[in-house]
Amino acid sequence: MSFSNTYDDAARAEAYDRLEFPGTYYLAFRDLPAIIEAYVRGRRALDFGCGTGRSTRFLRKLGFDVVGVDIAEPMLARARERDPQGDYRLVPDGDLSSLEPGANDLILSAFTFDNIPTKEKKVALFGALKRALATGGCIVSVVSSPDIYVNEWVSFSTKDFPGNRTAKSGDAVRIVMLDVEDRRPVEDIIWSDEDYREVFRQSGLAPIKTCWPLARASEPYAWVSETRIAPWVIYVLGAGN
């Protein structure tokens, strides 16, 4: 399987451009400010897999000097249109050789690794991100929990894809986004916590903290599975020994 991005077309980019932090997505970002405040020192940031710039703008609001990079030009075009003052750069075919070594106090990767198909590519990219970290810097990687592909959610549906239930790390799975008009199934790559930890080990990274965000009944959404099952996993990673 080749390195690809399921949003690398104009229709997906248009739909995703209007998406901010609704429903289940809210849980992916809710705890990030506190996590970042606790573990990041410095204000230089890279948004790896920035898409239409939602997470890049999120980091800027937290006070970071941030560069967004992505492999999908349609997504970057939307990011630049919405945020003309932002710094958005194309990294063709996942090639991160243009990143300045040791330049970033924080690297955020929100959902990017859901679309990277093999352990070898994951290891190579995490290794490249590690080289782009400043001394003492950290990577915050938000990924889909395997549970997201076998349950129903405020923002997602998987009921039409029973094959997801037997998928293992590296297999393609499908999910429908309910917060956008484009209801074509998104194809992701499922990956377990155990296998992510092996990827981190091989990349020379060490988990500092792992979070499985659950919804609260007091929050203003009609939660489906979110109060019982975490749809996302947030890894805070530092350079290992």
C-alpha angles and dihedrals in degrees: 000000000000127000104266144157119226090210095057095118134080097246093053091046092052092050094045093046090068093049116100122160108317128154115323091010089062089068092056091060104026096089099034097092092056093043092049093046090052098048110023126082116184134030105250112110142175122203104207110202093012096172110183091352102263093131092039091057088045091057093046090055087055088058101262128143095227139186119198121210130184141159095228116084094193089058093047091049089058091046092053092046093052095039110029092172093054125102109236122170136186117234104192117223093349093298108156097176090112092064114107111245115246093003103123133072090188133025115190120197111182112188092327096121091055085078100045108097112200138044090236093057092044091051092047094049096045087049090053091048090050090056089053092056122102118232106287092013124134143210119229109200121187113195137168116265113233085242092068090070097055103043140059121253143180090257104026143045128200101164093109093057109066090162088074089074094068096040119121132194110307096023122121116247131183133224135171121227111222099190096068135060092236101085097175108132115262115225115218135169115246117224130178128227090243092054093046089055090053089050090052091049092051090047093055093249129128127205111242096179137358124201132190103192116214126192124247123227089230092063117102099252134094093240119206109183098344099097091055106031128039112232094193140042121211117202123192107200133189134182110284127218 
